[in-house]
Amino acid sequence: MDTQNDTWVTPRIAKELLGVKQTATLTKLAVKGFIKRTKANSKIIYYSKNSILSYLSGMGA
């Protein structure tokens, strides 16, 4: 996965892309390694759009 050309999105956008409502679901997917995330600081987290799209395409979505 090309992280250099990746787009990092907010949790709100990540949830919209994945079709989920809970931030906890994003956390679970990231902990399990299905999607990538990065912390800008202790409170702000961004999610990799490329990893989300890869996850969705792997699901057959």
Protein Blocks (a to p, Z undefined) as FASTA:
>chain_A
ZZklpccddfklmmmmnopabfklmmmmmmnomaccddfblmbccddfklmmmmmmmnoZ
Z
